[in-house]
């Protein structure tokens, strides 16, 4: 069983990686300056993929930040909906999850 301190360290490491990814995506999006129409079309398609990746990273960041607040409040590892303890296996897969398996399925 992992301690809350270990989970917090893992969440902080993931947060740092996500911030780095978001910065790289922003740099890539700003780097396009093709004057060729075909290349510009391909770049725009790539931009859509990059934007989706950036949005996904930002959503995960919000979940991590919320999990960090739950850690500070002493509520980490408990479902925010029903209050039951979230299983260790679920936290291993989704360390920032606010829901137990049952409540997540209901959502």
Buried (B, 14 or more C-beta within 10 A) or exposed (E): EBEEEEBBEBBEEBBEEBEEBBEBBEEBBEEBEEEEEEEEEEBEEEBEEBEEBBEEBBEBBEBBEBBBEBBEEEBBBBBBBEEEEBEEEBBEEBBBBBBBBEBBEEE
